Amino acid sequence: MRNAPETTDRLREILELVREVRHDMNGPLTSVLGNVQLLLEDPAVTDADTRETLRDIQTDVRRLAGMIRRLSEVQPERTEGTTGA
């Protein structure tokens, strides 16, 4: 079993990784979503199968963006002062 300082250090490492993943994923997801939206608004894109594929991509990207947003809600539990140390 890990002791408290090791656990705290590991938690900090994990939270930093979460922040990096969130940051690194937001840019490409925003770009993909923006480009899909532009294509859906383009009157030259008339093929039904293409438009359906674009809507599927839009749905999936929004779902991924929601997951990334939820990563920002990950916070460590406050343990300071609870052990009497």
C-alpha positions as CSV (number, residue, x, y, z in Angstrom):
1,M,0.0,0.0,0.0
2,R,1.3,3.5,-0.8
3,N,1.8,6.0,1.8
4,A,0.1,9.4,1.8
5,P,2.9,11.4,0.1
6,E,3.3,8.8,-2.7
7,T,-0.4,8.8,-3.2
8,T,-0.6,12.6,-3.3
9,D,2.3,12.7,-5.8
10,R,0.7,10.1,-8.0
11,L,-2.6,11.9,-7.9
12,R,-0.9,15.2,-8.9
13,E,0.8,13.3,-11.8
14,I,-2.6,11.9,-13.0
15,L,-4.3,15.3,-12.7
16,E,-1.5,16.9,-14.7
17,L,-1.9,14.2,-17.4
18,V,-5.7,14.9,-17.4
19,R,-5.0,18.6,-17.9
20,E,-2.6,17.9,-20.8
21,V,-5.0,15.5,-22.5
22,R,-7.8,18.0,-22.1
23,H,-5.7,20.8,-23.6
24,D,-4.3,18.8,-26.4
25,M,-7.6,17.3,-27.5
26,N,-9.6,20.5,-27.4
27,G,-7.9,22.1,-30.3
28,P,-8.3,19.3,-32.8
29,L,-11.9,18.6,-31.7
30,T,-12.8,22.3,-32.2
31,S,-11.2,22.3,-35.6
32,V,-13.0,19.2,-36.7
33,L,-16.3,20.4,-35.4
34,G,-15.9,23.8,-37.1
35,N,-15.0,22.3,-40.4
36,V,-17.9,19.8,-40.3
37,Q,-20.3,22.7,-39.5
38,L,-18.9,24.7,-42.4
39,L,-19.4,21.7,-44.8
40,L,-23.0,21.2,-43.5
41,E,-23.7,24.8,-44.2
42,D,-22.2,24.7,-47.7
43,P,-24.9,24.5,-50.3
44,A,-22.6,22.7,-52.7
45,V,-22.6,19.7,-50.3
46,T,-25.8,18.1,-51.5
47,D,-25.1,14.3,-51.4
48,A,-27.4,12.8,-48.8
49,D,-24.8,10.1,-47.8
50,T,-22.1,12.7,-47.4
51,R,-24.4,14.9,-45.3
52,E,-25.3,12.0,-43.1
53,T,-21.7,11.1,-42.6
54,L,-20.9,14.7,-41.6
55,R,-23.8,14.7,-39.1
56,D,-22.4,11.4,-37.6
57,I,-19.0,13.0,-37.3
58,Q,-20.5,16.1,-35.7
59,T,-22.4,13.9,-33.2
60,D,-19.3,11.9,-32.3
61,V,-17.1,15.0,-32.0
62,R,-19.6,16.7,-29.7
63,R,-19.7,13.5,-27.6
64,L,-15.9,13.5,-27.3
65,A,-15.9,17.2,-26.5
66,G,-18.3,16.5,-23.7
67,M,-16.0,13.8,-22.3
68,I,-13.1,16.2,-22.4
69,R,-15.2,18.8,-20.6
70,R,-16.0,16.3,-17.9
71,L,-12.2,15.7,-17.5
72,S,-12.0,19.4,-16.4
73,E,-14.3,18.5,-13.5
74,V,-11.9,16.0,-12.1
75,Q,-10.6,17.4,-8.9
76,P,-8.6,15.7,-6.1
77,E,-10.4,15.1,-2.9
78,R,-9.3,17.5,-0.2
79,T,-7.4,15.5,2.4
80,E,-5.4,18.3,4.0
81,G,-6.3,18.7,7.7
82,T,-8.4,15.6,7.8
83,T,-5.7,13.3,9.2
84,G,-4.9,15.3,12.2
85,A,-1.3,15.8,11.0
